[in-house]
Amino acid sequence: MGGVRCSSSRCPDMNTNRNVANHYSQGDLLQRLNSALIEDGVDPAHPQVETLAPYDQFHGRGLEATEEIVAAIQVTSTDHLLDIGSGIGGPARTMALRFGCRVTGIDLTPEFCEVARHLTRLMGLDSRIDFELGDALAMPFTDGTFDGAYSMNVSMNIADKTALYAEIRRVVKPGGWLMLSELAKGPGEPLDYPTPWAASADTSFLSTPAETRRGLEAAGFEVVQFRETAAEAKAFGARSRAMVERGEKPPHRAVQLIHGEIAALAMKNSARGVAEARIIPLEILCRKRPC
């Protein structure tokens, strides 16, 4: 692979990248995941999509949100998809199993890539899924590599949205699609930290919905679908709280796995942000316009 492009205004901010990666990586992630699976009565040597879903879908509403993206896109078995901010690989494995396609993920956190590769090998999907360590602002892929791309709750850690959208457009084929599941800046008061994506405002970069739309269109994407999903987020949170009150495990346990002791406060701050319109969840489907 090749074709990395990086001007002085687009080169990755190494200090920010380091801080972002450190926020997501405490070490011993695989051991903690295996312990959680054993507690669930699952053999860590034989994981399945359903048993991993509470932990490997590290984004708002977890597998539910991934399934919405799956329903919104059209993919064939010959397509090659890009997962931007692939985490430990849950969405990539979902896509590969659902469509029989090839998926390449890219993520800034070394530990995420290592665990993603391990789980993918255990599930026998390593011939169709690759995980690259790298920055979304300077991706190690040639122009027009991918038939489609998606990103789930990633751009909140990226300040230069203009460079992000331009780099995604570069690596997607003409007419290819981009699906985003994002958190945007709402009209309410500033957020409280930590959140699942940032320990402080130093690594949290939210755009408004209007700024997001304008940025995508300016980068050369046609916005096909643009919808707010706050109602879905609130409903998911209510169902999860009801399960916990009944003594059951919630369907989404990835934040607890990744963040440990700060998870409860991070999730509380995020939920309050949605409830008070400090943040607005979005789902966006775009297509790359011809030059």
N, C-alpha and C positions, 0 to 999 in steps of 0.2 A: 504494500500500500504506500501511497505517497501523496504529494500535492498539498502539504501543509502550508498555509499562508498566514503570515503574521506581520502586520505593519506595526509601527510604534504605538498606534492607538488601539491595537487589537491584541497585543501580546498578553498572555495570561498574567494576572497579578499574583505573583508567587506567594506573597504573605497572606493575601485573602484566601487563595487556594489551600494553603497549609491550614489556616484556621478553620475553613469549611471542612476539610478532610478530618481534622482532629475532633470536630464536633460530632462526627458520625462514627468515629473509631475509638473504642476503649481497649481493644485487644481481646483475645480469647472469644471472638464472636462465634466461631464454629462450636467451641465447647459449650457456650451458653445456649446456642440453638439446639444442640444435641440433648442437653439437659432438659430443655423445655419440651422437646419432642418425647423424650422418655416419660416425663411427667404426664404427658397427654396419652401415654400408652402406645406410642408409635416407635417403631424400630428406625433409628437414625440412618441405618445402612440401606433402607429401602423406602425413601420418601416418595410421596405422591403429591400431585397438585393440590388435592384437597387437604392433606395433612400439613403441607407447607404454607398454604394460603394465609393463615393467621399471622405468619411471620415474614414471608418473603414478598408481600405486596405492601411495600413501605411508602404509602401515600394515603391521602385522605379517602376514607371509605374502602380502602383495600381492594379486595377482589371484586366487590360490587362496581367500583369505578372502572376497573380493568375490563369487566364484562360490557360496560356501556361503550367503551372504545371499540371493543371487538365488534359490537353490533353496528357501529357507525361506519366502519370501513369495509372495503371490498379487497380481498387479498387472495391470490392464487398460490399454488404450491411452488411456482417458479419465481415468486417475488423474493426480493431481499430487502428486509426492513432494518431500520436503525432505531435503537432504543437509547435515547439521550438521558443520561443519569440512570443507568440500569440497576443500581443497587445490588442486591444479592440475586437478582435474576428472575423474580416471580413473573412479571409481565412478559419477559422474553420467552420463558418456557410456556406460558399460556398461549402466546401467539404461535409458536412453533408447533405445539400440539394441536391447536384448533385449526390451523390452515395448512400445516405441512410445509411451511415456508422456511426460509433461512433468516436468521436474525443476528445482527451484530450489536452488542451493547457497548457503550463507553461510559466510564465513571471516573471520578476524580479520586476516589478512596481506594487505596490498594487492598485493604482487607475485604471490602465489598467484592472486588473482582476475584480475589482468591476463593472466597466462599461461594460466589456465583458459579465459578468453574467447577468446584467440587460437587455442588449439588447437581449441576447439569450433567456431569459424568455419571453420577449415581443413577440418574434417570435415563441414561442412554441417549441423551440429546446433544452430546458434544460434537457430533458430526454436522449438526445444523445450526448450532449457536456458538458464537465467539464473544468473548468479553475483552475489551481493550481498556487499558489504563490510560486516561488522557483527559484533556480539557475540551469542553464543548466550543470554546472560542478558536481553537486551532486543531481541528480533528484530522487524524492521520489517514484520510480517505481521499481518493481522487474525485474530481468533479463528476456529478451525475452517477454516483455509485448505487444509490438506493431508490427502490420503487416507492417507498413511503417511509415516514419517520414519525415517531411519537415521543412524547416526554411527559412525565407525570410528577408534578410538584417538584420541579427542579429549578426553574428560572428565578425563584425567590432568592437563590444564592448567587445570582449573576447580575452585576450592576449594569454592564453594557449590553442591553437588550438588542440594540442595533447590530452589534457585531454578532450576537448569538443568532438572530434571525437570518442575517446574511450568510453565515457559515452553514446553517441548516439548508438554506436555499441552494448553496453551492453544491452540496453533496447529494441532493435529491435530483432525480431525473426530471426533465421537462414534463409538466403535467402530473408529476408525483404529488402525493398528499402529505400533509403534516397535521397530526392530531395532538392537541395540547390539553392537559388537565392541570390547571394553574390556580394559584391564589393571587388575587389582585388587591390593591389598596382600596379600602372603602372610605366613605366620608366620615366615619367615626373618629374617635380619639386614637392617638398612636398606640401600637401594640405593647403589651406587657411581655417580658421575656423571662425565662427561655420559652421557645416554641420548639416543635419537633424539627424545624429546619435551621434554627439559629439560636445560639446562646445569648446573643445580644444584637442590637441594631447594627453593629459593625459588619455583620455578614448577612444582613437581611435587606433585600432590595426589591420592594414591591412597586409595580406600576399600577395605575388605575385601569379599569376596563377600557376606557376610551384610548388611553396611551397604548395599551396592548394592541388594540385593533389598528390604530394608526401605524404602529411600528411594523406589524406584519404586512400591511398593505404597502408601506414604503419600501419594504425589503423585496417586494415582488410576489407576494402571495395574494391570492383571491380568497377572501373569507367566505366560506360556504355555510358554516353554522357557527353561531356565537351565542352561548346561553349561560346564564348564571345558575349555579346549582346549590345555593344556600339552603333551599328547602330540603333537598335530598340530604345534605350534610347534617342538618338539624334532626331529621327523621332517623338517620343512621345512629346519631349520638343517643337519641332517646331509646331506640331499640337496644343499644349496647348497655346503657345504664339499667334498663329493665332486666336484662340477662344477668348482670352482676348482682342486682338486688335479689334475684331468685337463686343465687349461689352458683350460677353458671359462668363459664369463661366467655368474655366478649369475643366477637368474630375477628377483631383486629387487635393483635397483640405485638405488632412490629415495633411500635414506639417503645414499649416496655423492654423488648429484647435489645434494641439498639442503645437506648439512653439510660436504662437502669434507674437509678435513684431520682433523676430529674424528670422522668417520664410523666409522672402524675401531674406535676406542675406545668410541664410543657403542654400536655393535652388539655388541661384546664384553661390555660391562657389562649390556646388556639380555639377551643370551643366558645369561649367568651368573645373572642374576636369575631367569630361568625355571628354569634347571637346579637352583638352590638354593632354590626356592620362596620367593624374596623377592617375586616378582610372579606373579600367576596370570591367564593370559589367559581371557577369558570371551566367550561369545556368548549374547545374551539377546533373546528375542522377547516383546513385551508388547502388550496391547491397552488402549486407553483405555476405562475404565469410564464408564457414564453418570453424570451428576452425582447 
